């Protein structure tokens, strides 16, 4: 009986972790989609496509300094938009570190 209770608890925790991870990703995507077009493009190219700033500058046909400005502004906006879920993010990260 104890083994099945532990198994059920483990499955419930895994389901909760997956839901939490999905919720975080969903909120991040929502926040990114709220960004002004140029900021969003720069942050996506940087964080999702892993391009360097000079590559983003070439891709967007803008200066390196403008890329820095767009990404800085985008990160500020994202921090503000996502401040309410930061605690949840830290909790989920802690769960992954324990595994």
VMD Tcl script that builds the backbone (N, CA, C; Angstrom):
set m [mol new atoms 297]
animate dup $m
set s [atomselect $m all]
$s set {name element resname resid chain x y z} {
  {N N UNK 1 A 0.844 -1.193 0.000}
  {CA C UNK 1 A 0.000 0.000 0.000}
  {C C UNK 1 A 0.882 1.247 0.000}
  {N N UNK 2 A 1.954 1.244 0.765}
  {CA C UNK 2 A 2.830 2.412 0.791}
  {C C UNK 2 A 3.465 2.669 -0.563}
  {N N UNK 3 A 3.888 1.604 -1.270}
  {CA C UNK 3 A 4.515 1.770 -2.579}
  {C C UNK 3 A 3.564 2.444 -3.562}
  {N N UNK 4 A 2.312 2.041 -3.573}
  {CA C UNK 4 A 1.359 2.649 -4.497}
  {C C UNK 4 A 1.076 4.095 -4.123}
  {N N UNK 5 A 1.099 4.422 -2.828}
  {CA C UNK 5 A 0.896 5.806 -2.396}
  {C C UNK 5 A 2.071 6.679 -2.831}
  {N N UNK 6 A 3.272 6.143 -2.718}
  {CA C UNK 6 A 4.462 6.872 -3.145}
  {C C UNK 6 A 4.429 7.077 -4.657}
  {N N UNK 7 A 4.069 6.017 -5.399}
  {CA C UNK 7 A 3.979 6.100 -6.850}
  {C C UNK 7 A 2.941 7.144 -7.263}
  {N N UNK 8 A 1.786 7.123 -6.647}
  {CA C UNK 8 A 0.741 8.096 -6.972}
  {C C UNK 8 A 1.219 9.509 -6.679}
  {N N UNK 9 A 1.902 9.677 -5.541}
  {CA C UNK 9 A 2.425 10.997 -5.173}
  {C C UNK 9 A 3.472 11.455 -6.181}
  {N N UNK 10 A 4.334 10.537 -6.621}
  {CA C UNK 10 A 5.362 10.868 -7.601}
  {C C UNK 10 A 4.732 11.263 -8.931}
  {N N UNK 11 A 3.736 10.511 -9.387}
  {CA C UNK 11 A 3.055 10.836 -10.640}
  {C C UNK 11 A 2.366 12.188 -10.552}
  {N N UNK 12 A 1.747 12.460 -9.404}
  {CA C UNK 12 A 1.078 13.745 -9.199}
  {C C UNK 12 A 2.092 14.889 -9.237}
  {N N UNK 13 A 3.247 14.700 -8.605}
  {CA C UNK 13 A 4.295 15.724 -8.623}
  {C C UNK 13 A 4.811 15.952 -10.034}
  {N N UNK 14 A 5.007 14.865 -10.796}
  {CA C UNK 14 A 5.484 15.008 -12.165}
  {C C UNK 14 A 4.463 15.762 -13.010}
  {N N UNK 15 A 3.184 15.452 -12.829}
  {CA C UNK 15 A 2.137 16.151 -13.569}
  {C C UNK 15 A 2.119 17.627 -13.190}
  {N N UNK 16 A 2.272 17.915 -11.901}
  {CA C UNK 16 A 2.293 19.303 -11.425}
  {C C UNK 16 A 3.507 20.042 -11.989}
  {N N UNK 17 A 4.655 19.391 -11.995}
  {CA C UNK 17 A 5.869 20.012 -12.530}
  {C C UNK 17 A 5.700 20.330 -14.010}
  {N N UNK 18 A 5.127 19.396 -14.760}
  {CA C UNK 18 A 4.918 19.610 -16.180}
  {C C UNK 18 A 3.962 20.769 -16.403}
  {N N UNK 19 A 2.893 20.828 -15.622}
  {CA C UNK 19 A 1.930 21.912 -15.730}
  {C C UNK 19 A 2.594 23.238 -15.398}
  {N N UNK 20 A 3.374 23.279 -14.342}
  {CA C UNK 20 A 4.061 24.512 -13.960}
  {C C UNK 20 A 5.024 24.960 -15.044}
  {N N UNK 21 A 5.767 24.021 -15.589}
  {CA C UNK 21 A 6.715 24.354 -16.654}
  {C C UNK 21 A 5.966 24.904 -17.870}
  {N N UNK 22 A 4.852 24.265 -18.219}
  {CA C UNK 22 A 4.047 24.733 -19.348}
  {C C UNK 22 A 3.518 26.138 -19.086}
  {N N UNK 23 A 3.025 26.379 -17.879}
  {CA C UNK 23 A 2.488 27.694 -17.526}
  {C C UNK 23 A 3.561 28.776 -17.629}
  {N N UNK 24 A 4.755 28.468 -17.174}
  {CA C UNK 24 A 5.860 29.431 -17.243}
  {C C UNK 24 A 6.193 29.731 -18.697}
  {N N UNK 25 A 6.355 28.694 -19.492}
  {CA C UNK 25 A 6.677 28.896 -20.908}
  {C C UNK 25 A 5.581 29.701 -21.598}
  {N N UNK 26 A 4.333 29.397 -21.283}
  {CA C UNK 26 A 3.199 30.104 -21.882}
  {C C UNK 26 A 3.235 31.589 -21.523}
  {N N UNK 27 A 3.503 31.891 -20.266}
  {CA C UNK 27 A 3.568 33.293 -19.831}
  {C C UNK 27 A 4.741 34.028 -20.475}
  {N N UNK 28 A 5.864 33.342 -20.618}
  {CA C UNK 28 A 7.018 33.956 -21.276}
  {C C UNK 28 A 6.680 34.253 -22.738}
  {N N UNK 29 A 6.059 33.297 -23.423}
  {CA C UNK 29 A 5.679 33.518 -24.821}
  {C C UNK 29 A 4.690 34.678 -24.942}
  {N N UNK 30 A 3.727 34.745 -24.030}
  {CA C UNK 30 A 2.768 35.855 -24.033}
  {C C UNK 30 A 3.490 37.187 -23.852}
  {N N UNK 31 A 4.416 37.223 -22.915}
  {CA C UNK 31 A 5.153 38.460 -22.642}
  {C C UNK 31 A 6.003 38.858 -23.845}
  {N N UNK 32 A 6.658 37.902 -24.461}
  {CA C UNK 32 A 7.469 38.197 -25.648}
  {C C UNK 32 A 6.581 38.735 -26.774}
  {N N UNK 33 A 5.411 38.149 -26.933}
  {CA C UNK 33 A 4.500 38.595 -27.992}
  {C C UNK 33 A 3.955 40.000 -27.758}
  {N N UNK 34 A 3.986 40.480 -26.528}
  {CA C UNK 34 A 3.530 41.831 -26.218}
  {C C UNK 34 A 4.571 42.898 -26.538}
  {N N UNK 35 A 5.810 42.482 -26.752}
  {CA C UNK 35 A 6.883 43.440 -27.016}
  {C C UNK 35 A 6.665 44.147 -28.354}
  {N N UNK 36 A 7.173 45.367 -28.474}
  {CA C UNK 36 A 7.161 46.026 -29.789}
  {C C UNK 36 A 7.898 45.151 -30.807}
  {N N UNK 37 A 7.478 45.235 -32.061}
  {CA C UNK 37 A 7.984 44.332 -33.106}
  {C C UNK 37 A 9.506 44.231 -33.168}
  {N N UNK 38 A 10.191 45.352 -33.174}
  {CA C UNK 38 A 11.652 45.331 -33.326}
  {C C UNK 38 A 12.338 44.750 -32.090}
  {N N UNK 39 A 11.820 45.065 -30.908}
  {CA C UNK 39 A 12.375 44.489 -29.678}
  {C C UNK 39 A 12.172 42.978 -29.696}
  {N N UNK 40 A 10.956 42.556 -30.081}
  {CA C UNK 40 A 10.632 41.125 -30.113}
  {C C UNK 40 A 11.550 40.405 -31.098}
  {N N UNK 41 A 11.732 40.969 -32.269}
  {CA C UNK 41 A 12.599 40.325 -33.256}
  {C C UNK 41 A 14.019 40.182 -32.724}
  {N N UNK 42 A 14.537 41.237 -32.115}
  {CA C UNK 42 A 15.905 41.196 -31.585}
  {C C UNK 42 A 16.042 40.166 -30.467}
  {N N UNK 43 A 15.086 40.119 -29.562}
  {CA C UNK 43 A 15.186 39.184 -28.431}
  {C C UNK 43 A 15.033 37.738 -28.904}
  {N N UNK 44 A 14.174 37.512 -29.889}
  {CA C UNK 44 A 14.004 36.156 -30.432}
  {C C UNK 44 A 15.282 35.710 -31.141}
  {N N UNK 45 A 15.845 36.591 -31.939}
  {CA C UNK 45 A 17.090 36.240 -32.630}
  {C C UNK 45 A 18.222 35.968 -31.642}
  {N N UNK 46 A 18.236 36.714 -30.534}
  {CA C UNK 46 A 19.288 36.547 -29.539}
  {C C UNK 46 A 19.078 35.315 -28.667}
  {N N UNK 47 A 17.929 35.222 -28.047}
  {CA C UNK 47 A 17.712 34.183 -27.031}
  {C C UNK 47 A 17.233 32.852 -27.587}
  {N N UNK 48 A 16.425 32.881 -28.642}
  {CA C UNK 48 A 15.897 31.634 -29.190}
  {C C UNK 48 A 16.766 31.104 -30.333}
  {N N UNK 49 A 17.219 32.012 -31.201}
  {CA C UNK 49 A 18.026 31.587 -32.349}
  {C C UNK 49 A 19.522 31.610 -32.057}
  {N N UNK 50 A 19.877 32.136 -30.881}
  {CA C UNK 50 A 21.270 32.147 -30.409}
  {C C UNK 50 A 22.228 32.924 -31.322}
  {N N UNK 51 A 21.726 33.984 -31.968}
  {CA C UNK 51 A 22.602 34.803 -32.793}
  {C C UNK 51 A 23.365 35.793 -31.932}
  {N N UNK 52 A 24.528 36.148 -32.369}
  {CA C UNK 52 A 25.341 37.180 -31.713}
  {C C UNK 52 A 24.813 38.541 -32.148}
  {N N UNK 53 A 25.142 39.569 -31.365}
  {CA C UNK 53 A 24.620 40.906 -31.651}
  {C C UNK 53 A 24.982 41.379 -33.054}
  {N N UNK 54 A 26.212 41.134 -33.493}
  {CA C UNK 54 A 26.596 41.585 -34.838}
  {C C UNK 54 A 25.785 40.860 -35.908}
  {N N UNK 55 A 25.414 39.585 -35.644}
  {CA C UNK 55 A 24.592 38.834 -36.589}
  {C C UNK 55 A 23.165 39.375 -36.622}
  {N N UNK 56 A 22.665 39.748 -35.461}
  {CA C UNK 56 A 21.327 40.346 -35.378}
  {C C UNK 56 A 21.321 41.680 -36.118}
  {N N UNK 57 A 22.369 42.453 -35.924}
  {CA C UNK 57 A 22.481 43.746 -36.610}
  {C C UNK 57 A 22.427 43.551 -38.125}
  {N N UNK 58 A 23.141 42.571 -38.623}
  {CA C UNK 58 A 23.126 42.279 -40.057}
  {C C UNK 58 A 21.741 41.819 -40.506}
  {N N UNK 59 A 21.152 40.921 -39.751}
  {CA C UNK 59 A 19.830 40.362 -40.086}
  {C C UNK 59 A 18.754 41.446 -40.113}
  {N N UNK 60 A 18.802 42.361 -39.139}
  {CA C UNK 60 A 17.774 43.401 -39.024}
  {C C UNK 60 A 18.158 44.681 -39.769}
  {N N UNK 61 A 19.381 44.711 -40.300}
  {CA C UNK 61 A 19.887 45.876 -41.020}
  {C C UNK 61 A 19.891 47.128 -40.124}
  {N N UNK 62 A 20.440 46.940 -38.930}
  {CA C UNK 62 A 20.563 48.033 -37.948}
  {C C UNK 62 A 21.965 47.978 -37.345}
  {N N UNK 63 A 22.302 48.990 -36.555}
  {CA C UNK 63 A 23.634 49.014 -35.943}
  {C C UNK 63 A 23.700 48.085 -34.724}
  {N N UNK 64 A 24.933 47.738 -34.370}
  {CA C UNK 64 A 25.186 46.923 -33.176}
  {C C UNK 64 A 24.613 47.613 -31.938}
  {N N UNK 65 A 24.795 48.927 -31.840}
  {CA C UNK 65 A 24.296 49.699 -30.693}
  {C C UNK 65 A 22.772 49.632 -30.606}
  {N N UNK 66 A 22.106 49.661 -31.748}
  {CA C UNK 66 A 20.642 49.575 -31.762}
  {C C UNK 66 A 20.185 48.204 -31.285}
  {N N UNK 67 A 20.908 47.171 -31.675}
  {CA C UNK 67 A 20.613 45.815 -31.181}
  {C C UNK 67 A 20.717 45.798 -29.659}
  {N N UNK 68 A 21.804 46.339 -29.126}
  {CA C UNK 68 A 21.982 46.397 -27.669}
  {C C UNK 68 A 20.803 47.108 -27.009}
  {N N UNK 69 A 20.385 48.228 -27.599}
  {CA C UNK 69 A 19.270 49.012 -27.055}
  {C C UNK 69 A 17.972 48.203 -27.087}
  {N N UNK 70 A 17.669 47.576 -28.214}
  {CA C UNK 70 A 16.437 46.793 -28.339}
  {C C UNK 70 A 16.406 45.647 -27.331}
  {N N UNK 71 A 17.513 44.941 -27.204}
  {CA C UNK 71 A 17.544 43.795 -26.294}
  {C C UNK 71 A 17.466 44.266 -24.845}
  {N N UNK 72 A 18.151 45.335 -24.522}
  {CA C UNK 72 A 18.086 45.884 -23.171}
  {C C UNK 72 A 16.657 46.296 -22.818}
  {N N UNK 73 A 16.009 46.993 -23.729}
  {CA C UNK 73 A 14.625 47.440 -23.501}
  {C C UNK 73 A 13.678 46.239 -23.412}
  {N N UNK 74 A 13.898 45.253 -24.257}
  {CA C UNK 74 A 13.053 44.052 -24.244}
  {C C UNK 74 A 13.198 43.313 -22.914}
  {N N UNK 75 A 14.431 43.160 -22.436}
  {CA C UNK 75 A 14.659 42.465 -21.160}
  {C C UNK 75 A 14.041 43.229 -19.995}
  {N N UNK 76 A 14.130 44.552 -20.021}
  {CA C UNK 76 A 13.485 45.365 -18.976}
  {C C UNK 76 A 11.979 45.132 -18.980}
  {N N UNK 77 A 11.386 45.163 -20.166}
  {CA C UNK 77 A 9.942 44.959 -20.288}
  {C C UNK 77 A 9.539 43.554 -19.836}
  {N N UNK 78 A 10.333 42.565 -20.197}
  {CA C UNK 78 A 10.031 41.190 -19.813}
  {C C UNK 78 A 10.144 41.001 -18.297}
  {N N UNK 79 A 11.182 41.599 -17.700}
  {CA C UNK 79 A 11.313 41.507 -16.236}
  {C C UNK 79 A 10.091 42.085 -15.549}
  {N N UNK 80 A 9.634 43.219 -16.035}
  {CA C UNK 80 A 8.463 43.867 -15.448}
  {C C UNK 80 A 7.211 43.018 -15.654}
  {N N UNK 81 A 7.040 42.523 -16.853}
  {CA C UNK 81 A 5.859 41.720 -17.188}
  {C C UNK 81 A 5.837 40.391 -16.433}
  {N N UNK 82 A 7.009 39.815 -16.196}
  {CA C UNK 82 A 7.092 38.468 -15.616}
  {C C UNK 82 A 7.441 38.452 -14.129}
  {N N UNK 83 A 7.479 39.607 -13.499}
  {CA C UNK 83 A 7.899 39.653 -12.101}
  {C C UNK 83 A 7.036 38.778 -11.196}
  {N N UNK 84 A 5.755 38.642 -11.536}
  {CA C UNK 84 A 4.851 37.857 -10.696}
  {C C UNK 84 A 5.125 36.355 -10.755}
  {N N UNK 85 A 5.746 35.898 -11.830}
  {CA C UNK 85 A 6.010 34.455 -11.912}
  {C C UNK 85 A 7.457 34.104 -11.596}
  {N N UNK 86 A 8.261 35.083 -11.238}
  {CA C UNK 86 A 9.660 34.804 -10.936}
  {C C UNK 86 A 9.806 33.818 -9.778}
  {N N UNK 87 A 8.972 33.936 -8.780}
  {CA C UNK 87 A 9.031 33.011 -7.639}
  {C C UNK 87 A 8.696 31.604 -8.112}
  {N N UNK 88 A 7.702 31.492 -8.970}
  {CA C UNK 88 A 7.333 30.187 -9.509}
  {C C UNK 88 A 8.477 29.604 -10.327}
  {N N UNK 89 A 9.139 30.455 -11.114}
  {CA C UNK 89 A 10.286 29.997 -11.911}
  {C C UNK 89 A 11.393 29.452 -11.011}
  {N N UNK 90 A 11.676 30.173 -9.947}
  {CA C UNK 90 A 12.716 29.729 -9.017}
  {C C UNK 90 A 12.332 28.405 -8.363}
  {N N UNK 91 A 11.070 28.250 -8.040}
  {CA C UNK 91 A 10.591 27.002 -7.448}
  {C C UNK 91 A 10.788 25.838 -8.422}
  {N N UNK 92 A 10.376 26.036 -9.677}
  {CA C UNK 92 A 10.492 24.981 -10.681}
  {C C UNK 92 A 11.965 24.659 -10.944}
  {N N UNK 93 A 12.796 25.682 -11.036}
  {CA C UNK 93 A 14.230 25.447 -11.236}
  {C C UNK 93 A 14.803 24.633 -10.083}
  {N N UNK 94 A 14.384 24.944 -8.879}
  {CA C UNK 94 A 14.831 24.192 -7.705}
  {C C UNK 94 A 14.431 22.721 -7.816}
  {N N UNK 95 A 13.232 22.461 -8.309}
  {CA C UNK 95 A 12.788 21.071 -8.486}
  {C C UNK 95 A 13.688 20.336 -9.468}
  {N N UNK 96 A 14.071 20.991 -10.556}
  {CA C UNK 96 A 14.928 20.360 -11.554}
  {C C UNK 96 A 16.328 20.130 -11.003}
  {N N UNK 97 A 16.809 21.033 -10.172}
  {CA C UNK 97 A 18.151 20.884 -9.610}
  {C C UNK 97 A 18.228 19.730 -8.617}
  {N N UNK 98 A 17.099 19.398 -8.008}
  {CA C UNK 98 A 17.076 18.301 -7.034}
  {C C UNK 98 A 17.136 16.943 -7.703}
  {N N UNK 99 A 16.798 16.879 -8.994}
  {CA C UNK 99 A 16.750 15.570 -9.690}
  {C C UNK 99 A 18.125 15.063 -10.003}
}
mol reanalyze $m
mol bondsrecalc $m
mol representation Tube
mol addrep $m
